[in-house]
Amino acid sequence: MWFVNIDIQVILDPYAVVTYCTSYMTKIDKSTTLELHSIIQKIIANNINVNTRIEKLGNDFPNVQQMVV
C-alpha cells in the first residue's frame, strides 16, 4: 500500500552517511531537467529580453523542482 523507496544500509562511518545523504538529496532529476528545457525553449521562442528571461526561470523553477525530505 505504501509505494516508497526504502533504502536500508548499515552505518559504519559517519562521514559516509553524510556523503550518502548529500548525494541523494542533490541527485539530478531527469523530469526537472526536461521541464526546464521546455521552459527555456518557450522563452527563446517568445524572444523576450534577458531580465525577463531570468525572472521567468526564477519563478518557474520552484514549480518543477522536487524536494527530497
mmCIF file as Biopython writes it, N, C-alpha, C and O atoms, coordinates in Angstrom:
data_model
#
loop_
_atom_site.group_PDB
_atom_site.id
_atom_site.type_symbol
_atom_site.label_atom_id
_atom_site.label_alt_id
_atom_site.label_comp_id
_atom_site.label_asym_id
_atom_site.label_entity_id
_atom_site.label_seq_id
_atom_site.pdbx_PDB_ins_code
_atom_site.Cartn_x
_atom_site.Cartn_y
_atom_site.Cartn_z
_atom_site.occupancy
_atom_site.B_iso_or_equiv
_atom_site.auth_seq_id
_atom_site.auth_asym_id
_atom_site.pdbx_PDB_model_num
ATOM 1   N N  . MET A ? 1  ? 0.809  -1.200 0.000   1.0 0.0 1  A 1 
ATOM 2   C CA . MET A ? 1  ? 0.000  0.000  0.000   1.0 0.0 1  A 1 
ATOM 3   C C  . MET A ? 1  ? 0.852  1.264  0.000   1.0 0.0 1  A 1 
ATOM 4   O O  . MET A ? 1  ? 0.447  2.291  -0.544  1.0 0.0 1  A 1 
ATOM 5   N N  . TRP A ? 2  ? 2.027  1.187  0.608   1.0 0.0 2  A 1 
ATOM 6   C CA . TRP A ? 2  ? 2.871  2.368  0.719   1.0 0.0 2  A 1 
ATOM 7   C C  . TRP A ? 2  ? 3.976  2.265  -0.320  1.0 0.0 2  A 1 
ATOM 8   O O  . TRP A ? 2  ? 4.958  1.551  -0.118  1.0 0.0 2  A 1 
ATOM 9   N N  . PHE A ? 3  ? 3.817  2.982  -1.438  1.0 0.0 3  A 1 
ATOM 10  C CA . PHE A ? 3  ? 4.746  2.881  -2.562  1.0 0.0 3  A 1 
ATOM 11  C C  . PHE A ? 3  ? 5.885  3.884  -2.418  1.0 0.0 3  A 1 
ATOM 12  O O  . PHE A ? 3  ? 5.868  4.950  -3.033  1.0 0.0 3  A 1 
ATOM 13  N N  . VAL A ? 4  ? 6.868  3.533  -1.605  1.0 0.0 4  A 1 
ATOM 14  C CA . VAL A ? 4  ? 8.033  4.396  -1.413  1.0 0.0 4  A 1 
ATOM 15  C C  . VAL A ? 4  ? 9.300  3.577  -1.584  1.0 0.0 4  A 1 
ATOM 16  O O  . VAL A ? 4  ? 9.277  2.348  -1.522  1.0 0.0 4  A 1 
ATOM 17  N N  . ASN A ? 5  ? 10.384 4.263  -1.795  1.0 0.0 5  A 1 
ATOM 18  C CA . ASN A ? 5  ? 11.676 3.626  -1.916  1.0 0.0 5  A 1 
ATOM 19  C C  . ASN A ? 5  ? 12.330 3.612  -0.536  1.0 0.0 5  A 1 
ATOM 20  O O  . ASN A ? 5  ? 12.687 4.662  -0.001  1.0 0.0 5  A 1 
ATOM 21  N N  . ILE A ? 6  ? 12.482 2.433  0.028   1.0 0.0 6  A 1 
ATOM 22  C CA . ILE A ? 6  ? 13.121 2.309  1.327   1.0 0.0 6  A 1 
ATOM 23  C C  . ILE A ? 6  ? 14.518 1.734  1.109   1.0 0.0 6  A 1 
ATOM 24  O O  . ILE A ? 6  ? 14.676 0.629  0.590   1.0 0.0 6  A 1 
ATOM 25  N N  . ASP A ? 7  ? 15.515 2.495  1.512   1.0 0.0 7  A 1 
ATOM 26  C CA . ASP A ? 7  ? 16.900 2.098  1.325   1.0 0.0 7  A 1 
ATOM 27  C C  . ASP A ? 7  ? 17.539 1.958  2.696   1.0 0.0 7  A 1 
ATOM 28  O O  . ASP A ? 7  ? 17.818 2.958  3.358   1.0 0.0 7  A 1 
ATOM 29  N N  . ILE A ? 8  ? 17.771 0.732  3.125   1.0 0.0 8  A 1 
ATOM 30  C CA . ILE A ? 8  ? 18.338 0.476  4.449   1.0 0.0 8  A 1 
ATOM 31  C C  . ILE A ? 8  ? 19.779 -0.004 4.271   1.0 0.0 8  A 1 
ATOM 32  O O  . ILE A ? 8  ? 20.052 -0.936 3.516   1.0 0.0 8  A 1 
ATOM 33  N N  . GLN A ? 9  ? 20.691 0.656  4.985   1.0 0.0 9  A 1 
ATOM 34  C CA . GLN A ? 9  ? 22.104 0.295  4.916   1.0 0.0 9  A 1 
ATOM 35  C C  . GLN A ? 9  ? 22.712 0.309  6.315   1.0 0.0 9  A 1 
ATOM 36  O O  . GLN A ? 9  ? 22.241 1.021  7.202   1.0 0.0 9  A 1 
ATOM 37  N N  . VAL A ? 10 ? 23.747 -0.476 6.495   1.0 0.0 10 A 1 
ATOM 38  C CA . VAL A ? 10 ? 24.473 -0.498 7.761   1.0 0.0 10 A 1 
ATOM 39  C C  . VAL A ? 10 ? 25.365 0.737  7.830   1.0 0.0 10 A 1 
ATOM 40  O O  . VAL A ? 10 ? 26.063 1.060  6.869   1.0 0.0 10 A 1 
ATOM 41  N N  . ILE A ? 11 ? 25.340 1.420  8.961   1.0 0.0 11 A 1 
ATOM 42  C CA . ILE A ? 11 ? 26.136 2.635  9.140   1.0 0.0 11 A 1 
ATOM 43  C C  . ILE A ? 11 ? 27.402 2.293  9.906   1.0 0.0 11 A 1 
ATOM 44  O O  . ILE A ? 11 ? 27.347 1.904  11.072  1.0 0.0 11 A 1 
ATOM 45  N N  . LEU A ? 12 ? 28.554 2.440  9.239   1.0 0.0 12 A 1 
ATOM 46  C CA . LEU A ? 12 ? 29.840 2.181  9.875   1.0 0.0 12 A 1 
ATOM 47  C C  . LEU A ? 12 ? 30.690 3.439  10.008  1.0 0.0 12 A 1 
ATOM 48  O O  . LEU A ? 12 ? 31.568 3.520  10.868  1.0 0.0 12 A 1 
ATOM 49  N N  . ASP A ? 13 ? 30.422 4.409  9.156   1.0 0.0 13 A 1 
ATOM 50  C CA . ASP A ? 13 ? 31.239 5.616  9.122   1.0 0.0 13 A 1 
ATOM 51  C C  . ASP A ? 13 ? 30.327 6.846  9.026   1.0 0.0 13 A 1 
ATOM 52  O O  . ASP A ? 13 ? 29.564 6.959  8.066   1.0 0.0 13 A 1 
ATOM 53  N N  . PRO A ? 14 ? 30.386 7.762  9.988   1.0 0.0 14 A 1 
ATOM 54  C CA . PRO A ? 14 ? 29.526 8.958  9.935   1.0 0.0 14 A 1 
ATOM 55  C C  . PRO A ? 14 ? 29.760 9.797  8.680   1.0 0.0 14 A 1 
ATOM 56  O O  . PRO A ? 14 ? 28.812 10.365 8.139   1.0 0.0 14 A 1 
ATOM 57  N N  . TYR A ? 15 ? 30.994 9.885  8.211   1.0 0.0 15 A 1 
ATOM 58  C CA . TYR A ? 15 ? 31.291 10.642 7.000   1.0 0.0 15 A 1 
ATOM 59  C C  . TYR A ? 15 ? 30.571 10.029 5.803   1.0 0.0 15 A 1 
ATOM 60  O O  . TYR A ? 15 ? 30.063 10.752 4.946   1.0 0.0 15 A 1 
ATOM 61  N N  . ALA A ? 16 ? 30.525 8.701  5.740   1.0 0.0 16 A 1 
ATOM 62  C CA . ALA A ? 16 ? 29.842 8.022  4.649   1.0 0.0 16 A 1 
ATOM 63  C C  . ALA A ? 16 ? 28.342 8.313  4.664   1.0 0.0 16 A 1 
ATOM 64  O O  . ALA A ? 16 ? 27.713 8.410  3.610   1.0 0.0 16 A 1 
ATOM 65  N N  . VAL A ? 17 ? 27.776 8.450  5.859   1.0 0.0 17 A 1 
ATOM 66  C CA . VAL A ? 17 ? 26.348 8.774  5.975   1.0 0.0 17 A 1 
ATOM 67  C C  . VAL A ? 17 ? 26.076 10.161 5.416   1.0 0.0 17 A 1 
ATOM 68  O O  . VAL A ? 17 ? 25.130 10.356 4.653   1.0 0.0 17 A 1 
ATOM 69  N N  . VAL A ? 18 ? 26.902 11.118 5.794   1.0 0.0 18 A 1 
ATOM 70  C CA . VAL A ? 18 ? 26.736 12.487 5.298   1.0 0.0 18 A 1 
ATOM 71  C C  . VAL A ? 18 ? 26.917 12.526 3.786   1.0 0.0 18 A 1 
ATOM 72  O O  . VAL A ? 18 ? 26.153 13.197 3.091   1.0 0.0 18 A 1 
ATOM 73  N N  . THR A ? 19 ? 27.902 11.828 3.276   1.0 0.0 19 A 1 
ATOM 74  C CA . THR A ? 19 ? 28.141 11.787 1.837   1.0 0.0 19 A 1 
ATOM 75  C C  . THR A ? 19 ? 26.961 11.167 1.102   1.0 0.0 19 A 1 
ATOM 76  O O  . THR A ? 19 ? 26.527 11.677 0.070   1.0 0.0 19 A 1 
ATOM 77  N N  . TYR A ? 20 ? 26.451 10.080 1.630   1.0 0.0 20 A 1 
ATOM 78  C CA . TYR A ? 20 ? 25.312 9.401  1.010   1.0 0.0 20 A 1 
ATOM 79  C C  . TYR A ? 20 ? 24.079 10.305 0.997   1.0 0.0 20 A 1 
ATOM 80  O O  . TYR A ? 20 ? 23.425 10.452 -0.036  1.0 0.0 20 A 1 
ATOM 81  N N  . CYS A ? 21 ? 23.765 10.905 2.134   1.0 0.0 21 A 1 
ATOM 82  C CA . CYS A ? 21 ? 22.585 11.772 2.222   1.0 0.0 21 A 1 
ATOM 83  C C  . CYS A ? 21 ? 22.711 12.980 1.307   1.0 0.0 21 A 1 
ATOM 84  O O  . CYS A ? 21 ? 21.749 13.360 0.639   1.0 0.0 21 A 1 
ATOM 85  N N  . THR A ? 22 ? 23.878 13.577 1.275   1.0 0.0 22 A 1 
ATOM 86  C CA . THR A ? 22 ? 24.101 14.739 0.413   1.0 0.0 22 A 1 
ATOM 87  C C  . THR A ? 22 ? 23.964 14.383 -1.053  1.0 0.0 22 A 1 
ATOM 88  O O  . THR A ? 22 ? 23.315 15.108 -1.807  1.0 0.0 22 A 1 
ATOM 89  N N  . SER A ? 23 ? 24.559 13.289 -1.467  1.0 0.0 23 A 1 
ATOM 90  C CA . SER A ? 23 ? 24.464 12.900 -2.878  1.0 0.0 23 A 1 
ATOM 91  C C  . SER A ? 23 ? 23.039 12.511 -3.247  1.0 0.0 23 A 1 
ATOM 92  O O  . SER A ? 23 ? 22.610 12.749 -4.376  1.0 0.0 23 A 1 
ATOM 93  N N  . TYR A ? 24 ? 22.295 11.914 -2.313  1.0 0.0 24 A 1 
ATOM 94  C CA . TYR A ? 24 ? 20.908 11.536 -2.584  1.0 0.0 24 A 1 
ATOM 95  C C  . TYR A ? 24 ? 20.023 12.765 -2.726  1.0 0.0 24 A 1 
ATOM 96  O O  . TYR A ? 24 ? 19.174 12.818 -3.616  1.0 0.0 24 A 1 
ATOM 97  N N  . MET A ? 25 ? 20.213 13.757 -1.853  1.0 0.0 25 A 1 
ATOM 98  C CA . MET A ? 25 ? 19.371 14.949 -1.894  1.0 0.0 25 A 1 
ATOM 99  C C  . MET A ? 25 ? 19.676 15.841 -3.087  1.0 0.0 25 A 1 
ATOM 100 O O  . MET A ? 25 ? 18.811 16.602 -3.520  1.0 0.0 25 A 1 
ATOM 101 N N  . THR A ? 26 ? 20.884 15.762 -3.625  1.0 0.0 26 A 1 
ATOM 102 C CA . THR A ? 26 ? 21.261 16.640 -4.735  1.0 0.0 26 A 1 
ATOM 103 C C  . THR A ? 26 ? 21.334 15.921 -6.069  1.0 0.0 26 A 1 
ATOM 104 O O  . THR A ? 26 ? 21.884 16.457 -7.031  1.0 0.0 26 A 1 
ATOM 105 N N  . LYS A ? 27 ? 20.785 14.710 -6.142  1.0 0.0 27 A 1 
ATOM 106 C CA . LYS A ? 27 ? 20.847 13.977 -7.404  1.0 0.0 27 A 1 
ATOM 107 C C  . LYS A ? 27 ? 20.018 14.686 -8.472  1.0 0.0 27 A 1 
ATOM 108 O O  . LYS A ? 27 ? 19.050 15.382 -8.165  1.0 0.0 27 A 1 
ATOM 109 N N  . ILE A ? 28 ? 20.402 14.503 -9.699  1.0 0.0 28 A 1 
ATOM 110 C CA . ILE A ? 28 ? 19.734 15.151 -10.816 1.0 0.0 28 A 1 
ATOM 111 C C  . ILE A ? 28 ? 18.437 14.418 -11.118 1.0 0.0 28 A 1 
ATOM 112 O O  . ILE A ? 28 ? 18.402 13.191 -11.212 1.0 0.0 28 A 1 
ATOM 113 N N  . ASP A ? 29 ? 17.390 15.184 -11.266 1.0 0.0 29 A 1 
ATOM 114 C CA . ASP A ? 29 ? 16.087 14.637 -11.602 1.0 0.0 29 A 1 
ATOM 115 C C  . ASP A ? 29 ? 15.834 14.893 -13.083 1.0 0.0 29 A 1 
ATOM 116 O O  . ASP A ? 29 ? 15.782 16.044 -13.517 1.0 0.0 29 A 1 
ATOM 117 N N  . LYS A ? 30 ? 15.676 13.824 -13.857 1.0 0.0 30 A 1 
ATOM 118 C CA . LYS A ? 30 ? 15.524 13.950 -15.297 1.0 0.0 30 A 1 
ATOM 119 C C  . LYS A ? 30 ? 14.268 14.739 -15.675 1.0 0.0 30 A 1 
ATOM 120 O O  . LYS A ? 30 ? 14.290 15.511 -16.633 1.0 0.0 30 A 1 
ATOM 121 N N  . SER A ? 31 ? 13.181 14.553 -14.935 1.0 0.0 31 A 1 
ATOM 122 C CA . SER A ? 31 ? 11.947 15.276 -15.262 1.0 0.0 31 A 1 
ATOM 123 C C  . SER A ? 31 ? 12.121 16.777 -15.057 1.0 0.0 31 A 1 
ATOM 124 O O  . SER A ? 31 ? 11.568 17.575 -15.814 1.0 0.0 31 A 1 
ATOM 125 N N  . THR A ? 32 ? 12.894 17.169 -14.028 1.0 0.0 32 A 1 
ATOM 126 C CA . THR A ? 32 ? 13.159 18.589 -13.797 1.0 0.0 32 A 1 
ATOM 127 C C  . THR A ? 32 ? 13.975 19.162 -14.949 1.0 0.0 32 A 1 
ATOM 128 O O  . THR A ? 32 ? 13.694 20.261 -15.428 1.0 0.0 32 A 1 
ATOM 129 N N  . THR A ? 33 ? 14.973 18.426 -15.386 1.0 0.0 33 A 1 
ATOM 130 C CA . THR A ? 33 ? 15.808 18.877 -16.497 1.0 0.0 33 A 1 
ATOM 131 C C  . THR A ? 33 ? 14.981 19.058 -17.759 1.0 0.0 33 A 1 
ATOM 132 O O  . THR A ? 33 ? 15.132 20.058 -18.461 1.0 0.0 33 A 1 
ATOM 133 N N  . LEU A ? 34 ? 14.113 18.105 -18.054 1.0 0.0 34 A 1 
ATOM 134 C CA . LEU A ? 34 ? 13.265 18.198 -19.249 1.0 0.0 34 A 1 
ATOM 135 C C  . LEU A ? 34 ? 12.291 19.364 -19.154 1.0 0.0 34 A 1 
ATOM 136 O O  . LEU A ? 34 ? 12.058 20.062 -20.141 1.0 0.0 34 A 1 
ATOM 137 N N  . GLU A ? 35 ? 11.725 19.575 -17.981 1.0 0.0 35 A 1 
ATOM 138 C CA . GLU A ? 35 ? 10.770 20.671 -17.796 1.0 0.0 35 A 1 
ATOM 139 C C  . GLU A ? 35 ? 11.455 22.025 -17.949 1.0 0.0 35 A 1 
ATOM 140 O O  . GLU A ? 35 ? 10.911 22.925 -18.590 1.0 0.0 35 A 1 
ATOM 141 N N  . LEU A ? 36 ? 12.652 22.180 -17.362 1.0 0.0 36 A 1 
ATOM 142 C CA . LEU A ? 36 ? 13.385 23.438 -17.512 1.0 0.0 36 A 1 
ATOM 143 C C  . LEU A ? 36 ? 13.798 23.670 -18.963 1.0 0.0 36 A 1 
ATOM 144 O O  . LEU A ? 36 ? 13.788 24.806 -19.439 1.0 0.0 36 A 1 
ATOM 145 N N  . HIS A ? 37 ? 14.158 22.601 -19.662 1.0 0.0 37 A 1 
ATOM 146 C CA . HIS A ? 37 ? 14.494 22.728 -21.088 1.0 0.0 37 A 1 
ATOM 147 C C  . HIS A ? 37 ? 13.276 23.228 -21.863 1.0 0.0 37 A 1 
ATOM 148 O O  . HIS A ? 37 ? 13.405 24.073 -22.749 1.0 0.0 37 A 1 
ATOM 149 N N  . SER A ? 38 ? 12.106 22.711 -21.533 1.0 0.0 38 A 1 
ATOM 150 C CA . SER A ? 38 ? 10.875 23.145 -22.181 1.0 0.0 38 A 1 
ATOM 151 C C  . SER A ? 38 ? 10.599 24.627 -21.914 1.0 0.0 38 A 1 
ATOM 152 O O  . SER A ? 38 ? 10.213 25.365 -22.820 1.0 0.0 38 A 1 
ATOM 153 N N  . ILE A ? 39 ? 10.799 25.052 -20.668 1.0 0.0 39 A 1 
ATOM 154 C CA . ILE A ? 39 ? 10.593 26.460 -20.311 1.0 0.0 39 A 1 
ATOM 155 C C  . ILE A ? 39 ? 11.555 27.350 -21.080 1.0 0.0 39 A 1 
ATOM 156 O O  . ILE A ? 39 ? 11.162 28.403 -21.582 1.0 0.0 39 A 1 
ATOM 157 N N  . ILE A ? 40 ? 12.813 26.936 -21.175 1.0 0.0 40 A 1 
ATOM 158 C CA . ILE A ? 40 ? 13.814 27.723 -21.902 1.0 0.0 40 A 1 
ATOM 159 C C  . ILE A ? 40 ? 13.460 27.823 -23.383 1.0 0.0 40 A 1 
ATOM 160 O O  . ILE A ? 40 ? 13.620 28.885 -23.985 1.0 0.0 40 A 1 
ATOM 161 N N  . GLN A ? 41 ? 12.982 26.735 -23.975 1.0 0.0 41 A 1 
ATOM 162 C CA . GLN A ? 41 ? 12.584 26.768 -25.388 1.0 0.0 41 A 1 
ATOM 163 C C  . GLN A ? 41 ? 11.432 27.750 -25.606 1.0 0.0 41 A 1 
ATOM 164 O O  . GLN A ? 41 ? 11.413 28.460 -26.612 1.0 0.0 41 A 1 
ATOM 165 N N  . LYS A ? 42 ? 10.479 27.801 -24.685 1.0 0.0 42 A 1 
ATOM 166 C CA . LYS A ? 42 ? 9.360  28.753 -24.792 1.0 0.0 42 A 1 
ATOM 167 C C  . LYS A ? 42 ? 9.852  30.186 -24.658 1.0 0.0 42 A 1 
ATOM 168 O O  . LYS A ? 42 ? 9.376  31.082 -25.355 1.0 0.0 42 A 1 
ATOM 169 N N  . ILE A ? 43 ? 10.809 30.399 -23.758 1.0 0.0 43 A 1 
ATOM 170 C CA . ILE A ? 43 ? 11.370 31.741 -23.572 1.0 0.0 43 A 1 
ATOM 171 C C  . ILE A ? 43 ? 12.079 32.197 -24.844 1.0 0.0 43 A 1 
ATOM 172 O O  . ILE A ? 43 ? 11.916 33.339 -25.272 1.0 0.0 43 A 1 
ATOM 173 N N  . ILE A ? 44 ? 12.861 31.311 -25.443 1.0 0.0 44 A 1 
ATOM 174 C CA . ILE A ? 44 ? 13.578 31.655 -26.673 1.0 0.0 44 A 1 
ATOM 175 C C  . ILE A ? 44 ? 12.605 31.939 -27.808 1.0 0.0 44 A 1 
ATOM 176 O O  . ILE A ? 44 ? 12.807 32.870 -28.587 1.0 0.0 44 A 1 
ATOM 177 N N  . ALA A ? 45 ? 11.546 31.134 -27.901 1.0 0.0 45 A 1 
ATOM 178 C CA . ALA A ? 45 ? 10.559 31.311 -28.968 1.0 0.0 45 A 1 
ATOM 179 C C  . ALA A ? 45 ? 9.832  32.646 -28.852 1.0 0.0 45 A 1 
ATOM 180 O O  . ALA A ? 45 ? 9.452  33.232 -29.866 1.0 0.0 45 A 1 
ATOM 181 N N  . ASN A ? 46 ? 9.634  33.135 -27.622 1.0 0.0 46 A 1 
ATOM 182 C CA . ASN A ? 46 ? 8.931  34.402 -27.425 1.0 0.0 46 A 1 
ATOM 183 C C  . ASN A ? 46 ? 9.834  35.619 -27.583 1.0 0.0 46 A 1 
ATOM 184 O O  . ASN A ? 46 ? 9.350  36.751 -27.601 1.0 0.0 46 A 1 
ATOM 185 N N  . ASN A ? 47 ? 11.154 35.393 -27.700 1.0 0.0 47 A 1 
ATOM 186 C CA . ASN A ? 47 ? 12.112 36.463 -27.954 1.0 0.0 47 A 1 
ATOM 187 C C  . ASN A ? 47 ? 11.973 37.606 -26.941 1.0 0.0 47 A 1 
ATOM 188 O O  . ASN A ? 47 ? 11.783 38.759 -27.328 1.0 0.0 47 A 1 
ATOM 189 N N  . ILE A ? 48 ? 12.066 37.286 -25.653 1.0 0.0 48 A 1 
ATOM 190 C CA . ILE A ? 48 ? 11.972 38.304 -24.604 1.0 0.0 48 A 1 
ATOM 191 C C  . ILE A ? 48 ? 13.367 38.662 -24.101 1.0 0.0 48 A 1 
ATOM 192 O O  . ILE A ? 48 ? 14.324 37.920 -24.318 1.0 0.0 48 A 1 
ATOM 193 N N  . ASN A ? 49 ? 13.471 39.801 -23.429 1.0 0.0 49 A 1 
ATOM 194 C CA . ASN A ? 49 ? 14.785 40.291 -23.013 1.0 0.0 49 A 1 
ATOM 195 C C  . ASN A ? 49 ? 15.364 39.447 -21.868 1.0 0.0 49 A 1 
ATOM 196 O O  . ASN A ? 49 ? 14.665 38.633 -21.265 1.0 0.0 49 A 1 
ATOM 197 N N  . VAL A ? 50 ? 16.642 39.658 -21.588 1.0 0.0 50 A 1 
ATOM 198 C CA . VAL A ? 50 ? 17.388 38.837 -20.633 1.0 0.0 50 A 1 
ATOM 199 C C  . VAL A ? 50 ? 16.810 38.941 -19.228 1.0 0.0 50 A 1 
ATOM 200 O O  . VAL A ? 50 ? 16.663 37.925 -18.549 1.0 0.0 50 A 1 
ATOM 201 N N  . ASN A ? 51 ? 16.480 40.142 -18.779 1.0 0.0 51 A 1 
ATOM 202 C CA . ASN A ? 51 ? 15.940 40.303 -17.423 1.0 0.0 51 A 1 
ATOM 203 C C  . ASN A ? 51 ? 14.637 39.530 -17.244 1.0 0.0 51 A 1 
ATOM 204 O O  . ASN A ? 51 ? 14.429 38.893 -16.212 1.0 0.0 51 A 1 
ATOM 205 N N  . THR A ? 52 ? 13.771 39.585 -18.236 1.0 0.0 52 A 1 
ATOM 206 C CA . THR A ? 52 ? 12.505 38.859 -18.163 1.0 0.0 52 A 1 
ATOM 207 C C  . THR A ? 52 ? 12.741 37.360 -18.242 1.0 0.0 52 A 1 
ATOM 208 O O  . THR A ? 52 ? 12.010 36.591 -17.620 1.0 0.0 52 A 1 
ATOM 209 N N  . ARG A ? 53 ? 13.749 36.930 -18.996 1.0 0.0 53 A 1 
ATOM 210 C CA . ARG A ? 53 ? 14.100 35.500 -19.066 1.0 0.0 53 A 1 
ATOM 211 C C  . ARG A ? 53 ? 14.507 34.976 -17.691 1.0 0.0 53 A 1 
ATOM 212 O O  . ARG A ? 53 ? 14.041 33.928 -17.245 1.0 0.0 53 A 1 
ATOM 213 N N  . ILE A ? 54 ? 15.387 35.730 -17.029 1.0 0.0 54 A 1 
ATOM 214 C CA . ILE A ? 54 ? 15.857 35.318 -15.700 1.0 0.0 54 A 1 
ATOM 215 C C  . ILE A ? 54 ? 14.692 35.304 -14.709 1.0 0.0 54 A 1 
ATOM 216 O O  . ILE A ? 54 ? 14.577 34.387 -13.896 1.0 0.0 54 A 1 
ATOM 217 N N  . GLU A ? 55 ? 13.843 36.306 -14.778 1.0 0.0 55 A 1 
ATOM 218 C CA . GLU A ? 55 ? 12.681 36.361 -13.892 1.0 0.0 55 A 1 
ATOM 219 C C  . GLU A ? 55 ? 11.751 35.167 -14.137 1.0 0.0 55 A 1 
ATOM 220 O O  . GLU A ? 55 ? 11.258 34.559 -13.187 1.0 0.0 55 A 1 
ATOM 221 N N  . LYS A ? 56 ? 11.516 34.838 -15.396 1.0 0.0 56 A 1 
ATOM 222 C CA . LYS A ? 56 ? 10.647 33.709 -15.749 1.0 0.0 56 A 1 
ATOM 223 C C  . LYS A ? 56 ? 11.226 32.393 -15.220 1.0 0.0 56 A 1 
ATOM 224 O O  . LYS A ? 56 ? 10.498 31.590 -14.635 1.0 0.0 56 A 1 
ATOM 225 N N  . LEU A ? 57 ? 12.526 32.166 -15.419 1.0 0.0 57 A 1 
ATOM 226 C CA . LEU A ? 57 ? 13.166 30.952 -14.898 1.0 0.0 57 A 1 
ATOM 227 C C  . LEU A ? 57 ? 13.104 30.904 -13.379 1.0 0.0 57 A 1 
ATOM 228 O O  . LEU A ? 57 ? 12.839 29.854 -12.795 1.0 0.0 57 A 1 
ATOM 229 N N  . GLY A ? 58 ? 13.351 32.047 -12.739 1.0 0.0 58 A 1 
ATOM 230 C CA . GLY A ? 58 ? 13.309 32.108 -11.286 1.0 0.0 58 A 1 
ATOM 231 C C  . GLY A ? 58 ? 11.931 31.811 -10.724 1.0 0.0 58 A 1 
ATOM 232 O O  . GLY A ? 58 ? 11.807 31.207 -9.658  1.0 0.0 58 A 1 
ATOM 233 N N  . ASN A ? 59 ? 10.901 32.232 -11.433 1.0 0.0 59 A 1 
ATOM 234 C CA . ASN A ? 59 ? 9.534  31.982 -10.977 1.0 0.0 59 A 1 
ATOM 235 C C  . ASN A ? 59 ? 9.080  30.550 -11.275 1.0 0.0 59 A 1 
ATOM 236 O O  . ASN A ? 59 ? 8.320  29.969 -10.500 1.0 0.0 59 A 1 
ATOM 237 N N  . ASP A ? 60 ? 9.539  29.983 -12.387 1.0 0.0 60 A 1 
ATOM 238 C CA . ASP A ? 60 ? 9.084  28.653 -12.789 1.0 0.0 60 A 1 
ATOM 239 C C  . ASP A ? 60 ? 9.885  27.519 -12.150 1.0 0.0 60 A 1 
ATOM 240 O O  . ASP A ? 60 ? 9.360  26.418 -11.980 1.0 0.0 60 A 1 
ATOM 241 N N  . PHE A ? 61 ? 11.139 27.768 -11.796 1.0 0.0 61 A 1 
ATOM 242 C CA . PHE A ? 61 ? 11.981 26.698 -11.258 1.0 0.0 61 A 1 
ATOM 243 C C  . PHE A ? 61 ? 11.418 26.046 -9.996  1.0 0.0 61 A 1 
ATOM 244 O O  . PHE A ? 61 ? 11.409 24.818 -9.915  1.0 0.0 61 A 1 
ATOM 245 N N  . PRO A ? 62 ? 10.946 26.816 -9.004  1.0 0.0 62 A 1 
ATOM 246 C CA . PRO A ? 62 ? 10.411 26.152 -7.802  1.0 0.0 62 A 1 
ATOM 247 C C  . PRO A ? 62 ? 9.192  25.276 -8.087  1.0 0.0 62 A 1 
ATOM 248 O O  . PRO A ? 62 ? 8.898  24.352 -7.328  1.0 0.0 62 A 1 
ATOM 249 N N  . ASN A ? 63 ? 8.487  25.562 -9.173  1.0 0.0 63 A 1 
ATOM 250 C CA . ASN A ? 63 ? 7.304  24.769 -9.514  1.0 0.0 63 A 1 
ATOM 251 C C  . ASN A ? 63 ? 7.658  23.401 -10.085 1.0 0.0 63 A 1 
ATOM 252 O O  . ASN A ? 63 ? 6.841  22.483 -10.010 1.0 0.0 63 A 1 
ATOM 253 N N  . VAL A ? 64 ? 8.849  23.239 -10.651 1.0 0.0 64 A 1 
ATOM 254 C CA . VAL A ? 64 ? 9.228  21.965 -11.238 1.0 0.0 64 A 1 
ATOM 255 C C  . VAL A ? 64 ? 10.241 21.202 -10.386 1.0 0.0 64 A 1 
ATOM 256 O O  . VAL A ? 64 ? 10.460 20.009 -10.596 1.0 0.0 64 A 1 
ATOM 257 N N  . GLN A ? 65 ? 10.855 21.889 -9.428  1.0 0.0 65 A 1 
ATOM 258 C CA . GLN A ? 65 ? 11.850 21.256 -8.570  1.0 0.0 65 A 1 
ATOM 259 C C  . GLN A ? 65 ? 11.175 20.367 -7.538  1.0 0.0 65 A 1 
ATOM 260 O O  . GLN A ? 65 ? 10.249 20.800 -6.852  1.0 0.0 65 A 1 
ATOM 261 N N  . GLN A ? 66 ? 11.637 19.118 -7.424  1.0 0.0 66 A 1 
ATOM 262 C CA . GLN A ? 66 ? 11.108 18.208 -6.416  1.0 0.0 66 A 1 
ATOM 263 C C  . GLN A ? 66 ? 12.041 18.205 -5.223  1.0 0.0 66 A 1 
ATOM 264 O O  . GLN A ? 66 ? 13.256 18.088 -5.378  1.0 0.0 66 A 1 
ATOM 265 N N  . MET A ? 67 ? 11.477 18.335 -4.037  1.0 0.0 67 A 1 
ATOM 266 C CA . MET A ? 67 ? 12.268 18.328 -2.818  1.0 0.0 67 A 1 
ATOM 267 C C  . MET A ? 67 ? 12.296 16.929 -2.217  1.0 0.0 67 A 1 
ATOM 268 O O  . MET A ? 67 ? 11.266 16.258 -2.144  1.0 0.0 67 A 1 
ATOM 269 N N  . VAL A ? 68 ? 13.458 16.498 -1.795  1.0 0.0 68 A 1 
ATOM 270 C CA . VAL A ? 68 ? 13.599 15.217 -1.109  1.0 0.0 68 A 1 
ATOM 271 C C  . VAL A ? 68 ? 13.660 15.526 0.378   1.0 0.0 68 A 1 
ATOM 272 O O  . VAL A ? 68 ? 14.542 16.255 0.832   1.0 0.0 68 A 1 
ATOM 273 N N  . VAL A ? 69 ? 12.738 14.980 1.122   1.0 0.0 69 A 1 
ATOM 274 C CA . VAL A ? 69 ? 12.703 15.229 2.563   1.0 0.0 69 A 1 
ATOM 275 C C  . VAL A ? 69 ? 12.942 13.949 3.307   1.0 0.0 69 A 1 
ATOM 276 O O  . VAL A ? 69 ? 12.952 13.943 4.538   1.0 0.0 69 A 1 
#
